[in-house]
Amino acid sequence: MIDLRAVEDSGTCRPISEVPFPAPFASGVEYAAPARGPWNIVHVGMLIPESHQIFVCAQGCLRGVVLTAAEMGAGDRFSTITVRENNVLDGDMERLIIDGTTDILEKLGRHPRALLIYTSCIHHFIGCDLEYVYKKLRERFPDIDFTDCYMNPIMRKSKMSPDAKMRQQLYSLLKPREKDGKSVNIIGNIAEIHPESELLSMLRAGGFRVRDICWCRTYDEYQEMAESAANISWNPAAVPAGETLAERLGQEHFYLPLSYDFGEITANLQRLSDALGLPMADVGALKKKAESSLERAAEAVKGMPVSIDYTATPRPLGLAKLLLEHGFQVESVYADSFTAEDKPDYDWLREHCGNLEIHPTIHPKMGLLAAGRTPRKNVLAIGQKAAYFNGTNHFVNLLEGGGLYGFAGICALCDLIEEAAREEKDTRSIIQVKGWGCCG
């Protein structure tokens, strides 16, 4: 019999008033919850149309990425090169990548427009000359655009995470073009922006063409993103991509963080309006509509505890604050770390809602809690991990904000909350789908 109280007391549940910022829990051995919707580097790379991926790794490391490609039905866009012990000892790693890639391309029959080669930590440990590798491959296959990608677990605790690096490389194949001053890109997202977002409306009202890799269906459409004069990002993982494109292609970068604070949303919109000469949205009307949506959603979930996790949104603390301010009974947030944007919300919650429970998702004892806890079917969860750990079928299946940006995004989220309160989902089936929403 599992003593759940003892497990929780060991560090898997702490009030926000007692957790440090930005790392609320100690790092160590990690548990992986079977909520598999968040995207990985395979899914993100597949956003480049007409591209092919080659992973160069040891056989054990390939297992997960092979399953990812198979599960998303993208086996025809995915290949592997297995690194064996003799490749390390004999010092022929460069030749392995060059000859292995050549063999794969010859057998494909038709060359892809772009090739993403993912090397792993072993290549960096042994000092593999990747610059030489790509030079030779580009000489051998001048009709293919090559870019370097990485499946490198040692990057997880480094300055740039594998996720941020992958989103940076996602746009690395864009080639310099003459700029169109009336064209902008939205970058770094896995879901397209909600069609009613005021950010999109403002841009189009100002006569701007908006591009997004999520809308690209051909490689030529992807390359057209290089014509845009500016890039807009709101996911923290996309910041390095925006900074790199600003330096490499001369595209201005506007980082307008996803937010649930009405003041911050307004400031972001005003900043973009001032910079691009856009007509400013009717913020008063938008606030009124968002307030009405929040009031309606709060009534729909009345009496239901709310739990939020970091996979649903990059700003889980900000979302918790918004809902608490509007009468929701938010009792817990599942997050292993906080971002810089979380700090104001963290400070507010500590002062006004100090008993808000903060749970990790990767603490090794979280598996015991999930196995031993009685399902809490009355909880409304926002995010797959919150749904899993609470054992509820009332949940909003949202990833990375789901493209719900600004006041219109809050309204759309409220609609999803109301729907989740009314209708139960088959949580077990849904959260087993790897890379939810990704199409190969």
C-alpha positions in Angstrom: 0.0 0.0 0.0 1.4 3.4 -1.0 1.5 6.0 1.7 0.5 9.0 -0.6 0.9 11.5 2.2 4.5 10.4 2.8 5.3 10.6 -0.9 3.8 14.1 -1.1 5.7 15.2 2.0 8.9 14.1 0.3 8.8 17.0 -2.1 6.2 16.4 -4.8 3.7 19.0 -3.5 4.6 22.4 -2.1 2.7 25.6 -1.7 3.9 28.3 -4.0 4.8 30.4 -1.0 7.6 27.9 -0.3 9.0 27.1 -3.7 12.1 29.0 -5.1 12.2 30.6 -8.4 12.9 29.6 -11.2 13.6 26.0 -10.1 10.9 24.9 -7.6 12.3 21.3 -7.3 15.7 19.8 -7.2 17.0 18.2 -10.4 17.9 14.5 -10.4 16.5 11.2 -11.7 13.5 11.9 -13.8 10.1 10.2 -14.4 8.3 10.4 -17.7 4.6 10.6 -17.4 2.6 8.7 -20.2 1.1 12.0 -21.4 2.8 12.0 -24.8 1.1 14.8 -26.7 4.0 17.4 -26.5 6.1 17.6 -29.6 9.7 16.5 -29.9 12.5 17.3 -32.4 11.1 14.9 -34.9 7.7 16.5 -35.0 9.0 20.0 -35.2 11.4 19.2 -38.0 8.5 17.7 -40.0 7.0 21.2 -40.3 9.4 21.9 -43.2 7.5 20.6 -46.2 9.2 18.3 -48.8 12.0 17.6 -46.3 13.6 14.4 -45.1 15.2 13.5 -41.8 18.2 11.3 -41.1 19.1 10.5 -37.5 22.7 9.4 -36.9 22.7 7.7 -33.5 23.5 4.6 -31.5 20.8 1.9 -31.9 19.4 2.4 -28.5 19.0 6.1 -29.0 17.2 5.5 -32.3 14.3 3.5 -30.8 12.3 6.5 -29.7 12.6 8.6 -32.8 11.9 5.7 -35.0 8.7 5.1 -33.1 7.8 8.8 -33.4 8.1 8.7 -37.2 6.1 5.5 -37.4 3.3 6.7 -35.1 2.8 9.9 -37.1 2.8 8.0 -40.4 6.0 9.7 -41.7 8.2 6.7 -42.3 8.7 7.8 -45.9 10.3 11.1 -44.6 12.6 9.5 -42.1 15.8 7.4 -42.2 18.5 6.3 -39.8 22.2 5.7 -39.7 23.3 3.5 -36.8 26.5 4.4 -35.0 28.4 1.3 -33.8 31.4 0.8 -31.5 33.8 0.3 -34.4 32.8 3.7 -35.9 34.0 5.3 -32.7 37.2 3.2 -32.3 38.2 3.4 -36.0 37.7 7.1 -36.3 35.6 6.9 -39.5 32.6 8.8 -38.2 32.7 11.4 -40.9 32.8 8.7 -43.6 29.9 6.9 -42.0 27.7 10.0 -42.2 28.7 10.9 -45.7 28.4 7.4 -47.2 25.3 6.5 -45.1 23.5 9.7 -46.3 24.6 9.0 -49.9 23.2 5.5 -49.7 19.9 6.7 -48.3 19.5 9.4 -50.9 20.3 7.0 -53.8 17.7 4.5 -52.5 15.0 7.1 -52.0 14.7 7.5 -55.8 13.6 11.1 -55.6 15.7 13.7 -53.8 14.0 15.7 -51.1 14.1 19.5 -51.3 15.8 19.6 -47.9 17.6 17.2 -45.6 17.8 17.5 -41.9 20.6 15.5 -40.4 20.4 14.9 -36.7 23.7 14.1 -35.0 24.0 13.0 -31.4 26.2 13.6 -28.3 28.8 11.0 -29.4 29.7 13.2 -32.4 30.6 16.0 -30.1 32.4 13.8 -27.5 34.8 12.5 -30.2 35.2 15.8 -32.1 33.6 14.7 -35.3 34.3 17.2 -38.1 30.7 18.0 -39.0 31.7 21.1 -41.0 33.7 18.7 -43.4 30.7 16.3 -43.5 28.3 19.0 -44.7 30.8 20.5 -47.1 31.2 17.1 -48.9 27.4 16.4 -48.9 26.6 19.8 -50.4 29.2 19.2 -53.1 27.8 15.8 -53.8 24.2 16.8 -53.8 23.9 20.5 -54.9 20.2 20.1 -55.5 19.4 19.5 -51.8 19.5 22.0 -49.0 21.2 20.5 -45.9 21.0 21.7 -42.3 22.4 20.5 -39.1 20.1 19.3 -36.3 20.9 17.7 -33.0 19.6 14.9 -30.8 21.9 15.8 -27.9 20.7 15.1 -24.4 23.6 17.0 -22.8 22.1 20.2 -24.2 19.0 19.8 -21.9 20.7 21.7 -19.0 22.7 24.1 -21.2 22.0 27.7 -22.2 20.0 26.7 -25.3 17.7 23.7 -24.9 17.2 21.1 -27.6 13.7 22.5 -28.2 15.0 26.0 -28.7 17.8 24.8 -30.9 15.4 22.8 -33.1 13.2 25.8 -33.6 16.2 27.8 -34.5 17.3 25.3 -37.1 13.7 25.1 -38.4 14.3 28.4 -40.2 18.0 27.8 -41.0 17.3 26.8 -44.6 15.7 30.1 -45.5 17.8 31.8 -48.2 18.2 35.6 -48.4 15.7 37.4 -50.6 14.6 40.9 -51.3 12.4 42.1 -48.5 8.7 42.9 -48.8 8.0 45.7 -46.2 4.4 44.6 -46.1 5.0 41.0 -45.1 5.7 39.4 -41.7 6.2 35.9 -40.3 4.8 34.3 -37.2 7.6 31.9 -36.0 8.3 29.3 -33.4 4.8 27.7 -33.0 3.5 24.2 -33.5 -0.1 25.4 -33.9 -1.3 28.2 -36.2 -2.7 31.3 -34.6 -6.4 31.4 -33.9 -8.1 33.0 -36.9 -9.9 35.6 -34.7 -6.8 36.8 -32.9 -6.6 40.6 -32.8 -2.9 40.4 -33.6 -3.8 38.8 -37.0 -6.6 41.2 -37.6 -4.4 44.2 -36.9 -1.7 43.0 -39.3 -4.2 42.3 -42.1 -6.0 45.6 -41.5 -2.6 47.3 -42.0 -2.2 45.6 -45.3 0.4 43.1 -44.2 0.7 39.6 -45.6 1.2 37.1 -42.8 3.2 33.9 -43.2 3.6 30.9 -40.8 5.4 27.6 -41.3 2.3 26.0 -40.0 0.6 27.2 -43.2 3.3 26.1 -45.6 2.4 23.1 -47.8 5.4 23.3 -50.2 9.1 24.0 -49.9 8.7 27.1 -52.1 6.1 28.5 -49.7 8.5 27.9 -46.9 11.3 29.8 -48.7 8.9 32.7 -49.2 9.2 33.4 -45.5 12.6 34.9 -46.3 10.9 37.8 -48.0 9.2 39.0 -44.8 10.6 42.1 -43.2 9.9 41.0 -39.7 9.3 38.0 -37.5 6.9 37.8 -34.6 7.3 35.2 -31.8 5.6 34.6 -28.5 7.0 31.2 -27.4 10.1 31.6 -25.3 11.7 28.7 -27.2 11.5 30.7 -30.4 13.6 33.6 -29.3 16.9 32.2 -30.5 15.3 31.6 -33.9 14.1 35.2 -34.1 17.5 36.6 -33.0 19.3 34.4 -35.6 17.1 35.4 -38.4 17.5 39.1 -37.5 21.3 38.7 -37.8 21.3 36.4 -40.8 18.5 37.7 -43.0 18.0 41.2 -41.6 14.5 40.5 -40.5 13.3 42.6 -37.5 12.3 40.4 -34.5 9.4 41.2 -32.2 9.1 39.0 -29.2 5.6 39.5 -27.8 5.3 36.9 -25.1 2.1 34.9 -24.8 0.3 36.5 -21.8 -2.9 36.3 -19.9 -2.5 39.7 -18.3 -4.7 42.3 -20.0 -2.1 45.0 -19.5 0.7 43.0 -21.0 -1.4 41.9 -23.9 -2.3 45.6 -24.6 1.3 46.7 -24.3 2.4 43.9 -26.8 -0.3 45.0 -29.3 0.6 48.7 -28.9 4.3 47.9 -29.4 3.6 46.2 -32.7 1.2 48.9 -33.8 3.8 51.6 -33.2 6.6 49.7 -34.9 4.7 48.7 -38.0 2.2 51.6 -38.2 -0.8 49.3 -37.7 -4.3 50.4 -36.6 -4.6 49.6 -32.9 -7.2 47.1 -31.9 -10.3 48.3 -29.9 -8.8 47.1 -26.6 -11.8 48.3 -24.6 -14.2 46.1 -26.6 -11.8 43.2 -26.5 -11.4 43.4 -22.7 -15.2 43.5 -22.3 -15.6 40.4 -24.4 -12.8 38.5 -22.6 -14.3 39.4 -19.2 -17.7 38.1 -20.4 -16.2 34.9 -21.6 -14.3 34.4 -18.3 -17.5 35.0 -16.3 -19.4 32.5 -18.4 -16.6 29.9 -18.1 -16.3 30.4 -14.3 -20.0 29.7 -13.9 -19.7 26.6 -16.1 -16.9 25.1 -13.9 -18.4 26.3 -10.6 -17.5 23.9 -7.8 -14.8 22.2 -9.9 -11.1 22.5 -8.8 -8.9 23.5 -11.7 -5.4 22.2 -12.3 -2.9 23.5 -15.0 0.3 22.1 -16.4 3.2 23.7 -18.2 2.7 21.7 -21.4 -0.6 23.5 -22.0 0.9 26.9 -22.0 4.4 28.5 -21.6 2.7 30.7 -18.9 1.0 28.4 -16.5 1.4 30.8 -13.5 -0.1 33.6 -15.6 -3.1 31.5 -16.6 -3.5 30.5 -12.9 -3.5 34.2 -11.9 -6.1 35.1 -14.6 -8.5 32.4 -13.6 -8.1 33.0 -9.8 -8.8 36.7 -10.4 -12.1 35.7 -12.2 -13.5 33.3 -9.6 -12.1 30.0 -10.7 -11.0 27.5 -8.0 -7.4 26.9 -9.2 -5.8 24.5 -6.8 -2.6 23.3 -8.5 0.0 23.9 -11.2 2.3 21.2 -12.5 5.7 22.6 -13.6 9.3 21.6 -13.1 10.7 25.1 -13.8 9.5 28.6 -14.5 10.5 31.0 -17.2 11.6 34.6 -16.8 8.1 35.7 -17.9 6.6 33.8 -15.0 8.3 36.0 -12.3 5.6 38.7 -12.0 2.9 36.1 -11.8 5.0 34.0 -9.3 5.3 37.1 -7.0 1.6 37.9 -7.2 0.6 34.3 -6.5 2.9 34.1 -3.5 1.3 37.2 -2.1 -2.3 36.5 -2.8 -2.6 32.7 -3.2 0.3 31.3 -1.2 -1.4 27.9 -0.8 -1.6 27.3 -4.5 0.0 23.8 -4.9 3.0 23.4 -7.1 3.8 19.9 -8.3 6.7 18.6 -10.4 6.0 16.3 -13.4 9.4 14.6 -13.6 10.1 13.8 -9.9 10.6 10.0 -9.7 8.0 9.7 -7.0 5.3 11.2 -9.2 4.9 7.8 -10.8 4.0 6.3 -7.4 1.5 9.1 -6.8 -0.2 8.5 -10.2 -0.4 4.8 -9.6 -1.7 5.0 -6.0 -4.0 8.0 -6.2 -7.8 7.7 -6.4 -9.0 9.4 -9.7 -10.3 12.9 -9.0 -13.0 12.9 -11.6 -14.4 16.3 -10.6 -11.2 18.2 -11.4 -11.0 20.3 -14.6 -7.5 20.0 -16.0 -5.8 22.3 -18.5 -3.1 20.2 -20.1 -2.5 16.5 -20.6 -0.2 16.1 -17.6 -2.6 17.8 -15.2 -5.3 15.4 -16.5 -3.1 12.4 -16.1 -1.9 13.2 -12.5 -5.4 14.1 -11.3 -7.1 11.1 -13.1 -9.8 13.2 -14.6 -11.7 13.1 -17.9 -12.6 16.7 -17.8 -9.7 18.4 -19.5 -8.7 20.9 -22.1 -6.3 19.2 -24.6 -4.0 22.2 -25.2 -0.3 22.3 -26.1 2.0 25.3 -26.0 -0.9 27.7 -25.9 -2.6 26.2 -28.9 -2.2 29.3 -31.0 -4.6 31.1 -28.6 -3.0 34.5 -28.5 -4.3 37.7 -27.0 -7.8 38.6 -25.9 -9.4 36.5 -28.6 -7.2 33.6 -27.4 -8.6 34.0 -23.9 -12.1 33.9 -25.3 -11.3 30.7 -27.3 -9.7 29.1 -24.2 -12.9 29.9 -22.2 -14.9 28.1 -24.8 -12.7 25.1 -24.4 -13.0 25.2 -20.6 -16.7 25.3 -20.8 -16.7 22.3 -23.2 -14.4 20.4 -20.9 -16.7 21.0 -17.9 -19.7 19.8 -19.8 -18.2 16.8 -21.6 -15.8 14.1 -20.5 -13.0 13.0 -22.8 -11.3 9.6 -23.1 -8.2 10.8 -21.4 -6.3 7.6 -21.6 -6.6 7.3 -25.4 -5.9 10.9 -26.1 -2.8 11.4 -24.1 -1.2 8.3 -25.6 -1.1 10.0 -29.0 2.5 11.1 -29.5 3.0 14.6 -30.9 -0.7 15.5 -30.7 -1.9 17.3 -33.9 1.3 16.6 -35.8 0.8 15.4 -39.4 3.7 13.9 -41.3 
